[in-house]
Amino acid sequence: MKKISRPTLIFGLGLDKNINVIARFISRFHFFPILGSACGLRQPIHVSDVATACKAAMESDSAKNRAYNISGAEIVSYREMVKRIFEALDIRPRFLSIPLWLFAAGMATVRLLPSFRTWSSAMVERMNHNMEFDHDEASHDFDFKPRGFVLNRDDLC
């Protein structure tokens, strides 16, 4: 019996490689660079909700041999997501809007720093792409009820 979950952007407990990369950048530089309007939609899911969903799916007969999207309860723009990271860090939100060509050139320089070696222009271009997923099947089959995107200090590194 296999059950597969496909979580969206996971955050929480200071262990993720999405929200915490952004938080570390903001903590260090007190601003965040964005491309365009950073309007791509996200549906962050807390790591505890991922664990709860996996346990519930394992215990559910209706989830046998199924795959599920699991996502957070709230859909936010990339810009709003980053704004909430600023707020969780008690730092006034400051965005620096950068043209793609300039960002690509700057990225080559930033990647020389050990903390940012894994960054790429493609990662940042996704700021304007929608990445939200419906989790209605999981809600129906095993009563999946995720929380909204609320950050606190314990969720950040």
Backbone torsions as a table, in degrees:
resi	resn	phi	psi	omega
1	MET	NA	115.8	178.9
2	LYS	-113.2	145.9	177.3
3	LYS	-135.2	129.8	-177.6
4	ILE	-122.0	132.2	174.4
5	SER	-112.3	144.1	177.3
6	ARG	-121.4	87.4	-178.8
7	PRO	-75.1	150.1	174.0
8	THR	-82.9	-154.4	-177.5
9	LEU	-57.6	111.0	-176.6
10	ILE	-90.6	138.9	175.0
11	PHE	-139.2	162.9	171.3
12	GLY	123.4	152.0	177.0
13	LEU	62.0	14.9	176.7
14	GLY	70.7	16.9	-174.2
15	LEU	-109.8	-10.7	-174.5
16	ASP	-78.0	163.1	-179.6
17	LYS	-109.8	20.5	177.9
18	ASN	-115.0	-73.1	-178.0
19	ILE	-60.9	-40.9	-176.6
20	ASN	-71.6	-28.8	173.6
21	VAL	-64.1	-43.7	177.8
22	ILE	-63.7	-45.1	-178.8
23	ALA	-61.6	-41.2	178.5
24	ARG	-64.0	-41.2	178.0
25	PHE	-61.7	-48.0	-179.8
26	ILE	-61.7	-42.9	179.8
27	SER	-61.0	-37.9	-177.4
28	ARG	-78.1	-43.3	-170.9
29	PHE	-110.0	-12.4	178.5
30	HIS	61.2	24.9	170.3
31	PHE	-154.1	170.0	176.3
32	PHE	-140.2	128.9	179.2
33	PRO	-78.9	138.9	176.1
34	ILE	-132.6	155.0	174.8
35	LEU	-104.7	128.8	179.7
36	GLY	61.4	-140.8	-177.3
37	SER	-90.9	-6.2	-177.6
38	ALA	52.1	48.5	-173.3
39	CYS	-95.4	0.9	179.0
40	GLY	-59.4	138.6	-176.7
41	LEU	-85.1	143.0	178.5
42	ARG	-130.9	158.0	178.6
43	GLN	-137.9	69.2	-175.3
44	PRO	-59.7	140.6	179.4
45	ILE	-121.3	133.7	179.8
46	HIS	-71.8	142.5	-178.2
47	VAL	-57.4	-33.2	177.9
48	SER	-66.1	-35.6	177.1
49	ASP	-69.2	-32.2	175.5
50	VAL	-64.5	-46.2	179.5
51	ALA	-62.3	-44.0	178.9
52	THR	-62.3	-41.5	179.3
53	ALA	-64.3	-42.5	179.5
54	CYS	-62.5	-43.6	178.7
55	LYS	-63.7	-45.4	-179.3
56	ALA	-63.5	-39.6	179.2
57	ALA	-65.8	-38.3	178.9
58	MET	-64.6	-30.4	-177.5
59	GLU	-92.4	-2.5	-175.2
60	SER	-99.9	126.3	176.2
61	ASP	-67.8	-34.0	-177.6
62	SER	-74.1	-8.9	179.7
63	ALA	-96.6	5.5	-178.9
64	LYS	-59.3	133.1	176.5
65	ASN	52.0	40.1	-179.3
66	ARG	-123.2	157.8	173.2
67	ALA	-119.7	141.6	-175.5
68	TYR	-132.5	140.7	165.3
69	ASN	-80.9	132.8	172.2
70	ILE	-126.1	129.5	-174.8
71	SER	-142.6	166.6	179.0
72	GLY	-70.4	165.5	-176.7
73	ALA	-75.2	-18.2	-172.1
74	GLU	-118.5	136.1	175.2
75	ILE	-102.1	124.4	179.9
76	VAL	-130.7	155.2	174.3
77	SER	-73.1	159.5	177.4
78	TYR	-57.0	-43.9	180.0
79	ARG	-59.8	-44.1	178.9
80	GLU	-64.9	-38.6	178.5
81	MET	-59.9	-47.1	179.7
82	VAL	-66.0	-38.7	177.4
83	LYS	-57.9	-41.4	179.6
84	ARG	-68.2	-29.7	175.4
85	ILE	-67.1	-45.7	174.7
86	PHE	-52.7	-50.3	-176.4
87	GLU	-62.0	-40.4	178.3
88	ALA	-64.4	-27.6	178.6
89	LEU	-89.3	-0.6	-176.1
90	ASP	57.8	42.1	176.7
91	ILE	-120.8	133.6	179.0
92	ARG	-62.2	127.8	-179.5
93	PRO	-61.2	126.3	175.2
94	ARG	-136.6	119.3	-179.1
95	PHE	-109.9	143.6	174.8
96	LEU	-118.1	108.8	-179.1
97	SER	-82.2	125.5	-173.4
98	ILE	-126.4	136.0	173.8
99	PRO	-65.6	148.5	-175.9
100	LEU	-56.7	-44.5	-177.2
101	TRP	-61.4	-39.3	180.0
102	LEU	-71.0	-38.9	179.2
103	PHE	-63.4	-43.3	179.8
104	ALA	-59.6	-40.9	178.3
105	ALA	-66.2	-44.4	179.1
106	GLY	-66.2	-33.1	-179.3
107	MET	-61.2	-38.0	178.9
108	ALA	-59.7	-36.9	178.9
109	THR	-75.2	-46.4	-178.7
110	VAL	-60.3	-35.9	-178.6
111	ARG	-65.8	-11.1	175.4
112	LEU	-72.3	-22.4	178.0
113	LEU	-78.7	132.6	-176.4
114	PRO	-53.5	-38.0	-177.6
115	SER	-67.6	-19.6	-173.2
116	PHE	-119.2	16.8	-178.2
117	ARG	-61.6	-28.1	-177.4
118	THR	-88.4	-3.1	-179.4
119	TRP	-73.4	149.5	176.5
120	SER	-144.7	161.2	177.5
121	SER	-62.0	-35.6	-179.4
122	ALA	-60.6	-37.1	178.2
123	MET	-58.8	-41.5	-174.8
124	VAL	-78.9	-34.0	177.8
125	GLU	-59.5	-28.9	-179.7
126	ARG	-68.0	-9.0	177.9
127	MET	-55.9	-26.7	-176.2
128	ASN	-105.6	9.5	177.2
129	HIS	-104.6	139.6	178.3
130	ASN	-75.3	133.6	178.9
131	MET	-139.2	57.1	176.8
132	GLU	-116.7	150.6	-173.9
133	PHE	-138.4	139.9	179.5
134	ASP	-74.4	132.9	177.9
135	HIS	-116.5	24.7	-177.7
136	ASP	-59.4	-38.0	-179.8
137	GLU	-63.3	-41.9	178.2
138	ALA	-65.4	-39.2	177.6
139	SER	-62.5	-40.9	-179.1
140	HIS	-71.3	-46.4	-172.0
141	ASP	-78.9	-31.7	179.5
142	PHE	-143.5	30.6	171.8
143	ASP	56.2	42.8	179.0
144	PHE	-69.3	123.9	-178.8
145	LYS	-136.1	86.2	-178.9
146	PRO	-76.6	164.0	176.8
147	ARG	-88.1	167.5	175.0
148	GLY	-76.5	178.5	-178.6
149	PHE	-86.7	87.7	179.1
150	VAL	-122.6	120.5	-178.7
151	LEU	-103.2	146.5	168.2
152	ASN	-134.9	176.3	-175.7
153	ARG	-58.2	-34.0	-179.1
154	ASP	-67.2	-21.4	179.4
155	ASP	-80.7	-14.1	-176.9
156	LEU	-109.8	153.7	-178.9
157	CYS	-70.7	NA	NA
